[in-house]
Amino acid sequence: MTMPAVNSFQRTWPAGRQIAYVIEAAESAQGQRILLSVPFRERKVDGDWGKFKFEDIRASQVSGLADADDRKILGIIFGAANGSSSYYDYASGCRFNLRDALAETLLPTICRTGRCSLRQEPAAEPEPLVWDENENGPWTFALKWSRTENGKSYQIAGILRRGDEIVEITQPRLVTHGFVFWKDRVAPLVIQGDFRWLDQFRRTPVLQFPVEQRGPWLQQFFRLPGLPRLDRCLIQRRIRSCGVTVWRRRLTTG
């Protein structure tokens, strides 16, 4: 009996197809790790690019990809590069959860292909994304302590700092373990403490407490586990007014 021919799509990658890399923001936020979609597109009869298709790419096709970066990226994801052990048990797919170490290795390369984008929702149009190089290094997550304008309360807010640049924790489009995503760029992120604090301040940006309760409130607050560091530049001038010795201990760890 003659065996049916194996579909060529399973063995080879058709010439002329272009791969893209789409960070799925909503689903990445839920899992706090990067969910990467890898669609492709083909030229139409008139020579323009068609729409991206979200269909499986097979591990067996990786070696036949025309672009060296694509071979490297998908080779590592599928565990096919240089016979290395697999990060996944995938034989095919177009959606991949990038673990922390894998994301650190691949995301700069993915962005530098010029074919990386961020998609806020599954039905939204992906927006181009570039790797954000900066001489000041990665962003860091910290807490800022200040007094409210009316002087009746203190507040603790989450911030991101990179050198002299400071932004509110709610401003990025997406924050995951190790990365902060803006509308058109992504940069590395360092978190000292439990990631759940960053997630909490993304949902509730400011914690307030009355001035007269600052001592007991802060003593209780700083006993909580996994706290991130305090922003030294913004609060060291306020230590004397606080009167809580634990502030000095926290400041030295920043």
N, C-alpha and C positions, 0 to 999 in steps of 0.2 A: 504494500500500500504506500502511495506517495504521501509524504508528510507535507502539510501546508507550509508555504513560505512564511518566514517570520517577517512581520511588518518592519520595513526599513527604518521607521521612526524610532523603533526600539534600539537600533544599533548605531545609527549615525545622526549627526546634527546637520540639517539642511543648510547649505550655503546661503548667505545673505540675511539670515536671521540676526537680530540684535537683542541682546539680553539687557534688562534693566533691573535695578534693585530698589525696592519700595519698603520703607520703614512704616509699619502699620501702627500709628500713634495710639489709637484708642485701645487696641488689644495689647500693645506693649505696656501701656500704663496699668492695665489690669494685672498683668503678670509681673510688672516691674523689671522685665527683661525684654530685649529687642525681639520683636516678631518681624522677620524679613520675608517679603514676598519677592519671587524672582520670575517676573513675566518676560515674554519676548514679543517682538513685532517683526513684520515682514513688509517688504516694499509692495505697493499696489501696482497695478498696470501702468498708471500714469507716473510712476517713479517716486511718489510721496510715500511716507511711512504710514502703514495701517495702524489700527488700534492695538494696544497691548493685549496679549492673550495670557490668561493665568492658567496654564496647563502644565502638567508634570514634565520635568526634565529628568532624564534617567542618568544614573551614575555612569553607566556604560557609554554615555554620549560625551562626557566631560573632556576626554582626551582629544575629541574631534572638534572642539570649539576653536574658532579662528583667533580669538583674542587671548593673549597670554594672561592678562589679569583675570579674565573669566575662568580660565583653566585653573589658575591658582586658587581663586576664591571658592569655586564650586568643588574643586578637588579636595580642599581642606574640609569643607562642609560634609561632603560625602565620605571623607576618610580615604580618598583615592590617591592623594598626592604622595608620591614616593613610597607607596606601600605603607603609609602610616596607619596607626590604629584609628578606628572610626570614632568621631564625636557622636554619631548617630547610627541608628540601624536602618537608615533609609536606603532603599534601592532606587527610589524616585521621589519626586515631590516638587512643589513650587512655593511652599511656605515652611519656614524654618525658625525655630526658637534658638537664638544665639545666646549661649551661656556666657558668663562674664568674661572668662579668659579668651574665649573664641571671639567675642565681640571686640575686645581690646586688640586682638591680632588683625582682624579683618576689616573693621569699620573704616579706618583711615584709607586703606586700599580701595574699598568699595566706593567711598566718596570721591577719590581721585580718578575714578574711571570717567567722571562727568555724567554718569548715568544713574546716580542715586537721587532719591526723592523721599519726601515725607508726606504721608497721606493721613489726614486727621480722622476721617471716617471711611468705612469701606466704599461708600458711594461717592466720595469726594474725589476731586482731581488732584493727583500727586503734585507737590511743589518741589522744584529742584533744591538739592541740598549739597553743600560743600563742607569740607573739613576746615575747621577754624584753627589755624595756626596762630600762636600768640607767644611772645617772648616772656610773658609773665607766668607761663605754665597753665595748669588746669584751674578750673573754677573750684572753689571750696564752699561747702555749706556751713553756715554758722548762725548763731542766735544774736540778735541785737536787743539791748535793753535801753529803754528811754522813758521819759516822762511825757504824758499827754499834754496837749496844748493848754488845757484848762488847769493843769497842775494837780488835779485831784486823783490821778491814777498813774501807775506805771504800766508799761506794756513790754512784752517780749515778742519779737517777730523773727521769722526766718528770712535769711538773706543769702545771696550768692555773691562771693567776692573773688575777683581776679586782679591782683595788683591793686591799683587805686579805683578800679571799676566795681561798683556795687549795684545790685539790682534786687528787687523783691523776688521772693521764691515763687510767686505766682506768675511771673512774666514769661518763662519759657513755655513752649508748646508741649514739651514732653521732658520728663526727667526719669532716668532709669539708673540702675546700678552702674556707675562709672561714666555716664554721659548726660549732657544737657543739650536739648534740641531747641533751637529757635526757629523762626519761620523759614530761614534760608541757609542755616548753618548748624553744625554740631561740633561740640568741643568736649574734651575729657573733664570729668568731675571727680573730686576726692571728697569722701564723706568720712568724718571721724565720729563714730557713734553708730547708733542703730538707724537703718534706712527708714524705719517706720516713723521716726520723728520728722524727717523731710516730708514724707507723705502726709503726715498730720498737719504740718504747717502749710502745705499746698491746699489742703481742704479748709483749714481754719488759720488764716494768715497771722492773726494777732491774738495773744492772750493778755488780758488786762486784769489788774487787781488794785484795790484802793491803796493809797499812800500809807494809811495808818496800819495796813496789814502786811507791809512789805517784809518785815522780819520773819514772821511765822510762814508766810506764803512762800518766800524764797527758800527758806530752810527745807520746807516740804518738797518744793519743786526740784531742788538739787539732790534730793535723795532718790529721785526716779532713775531707773537704770538706762544705760545706753544713750545718755544725752550727748548731743554734738558739742563742739567747742563754742565758746563765746567769742564774739568779734572784739579783739583787743583794742583796736583803734577807736571804736565807737563807745566803749564803756569804761575804760580805765579811769577817765576823769570823774566818773560818778561813784567810784567805790566808797569814798568817805561818806557820801550821803545815804548809802545803803545800810551800812552798819552790820553786814552779815559776813562773817569771816570766810564762809565757804566760797565767796566770790574770788578771793585771792587764789585759792587752790584751783579753781576752774580756769582762771586766767592764765596760770602758768602752763597749762596743757594746750593752749591754743597755738 
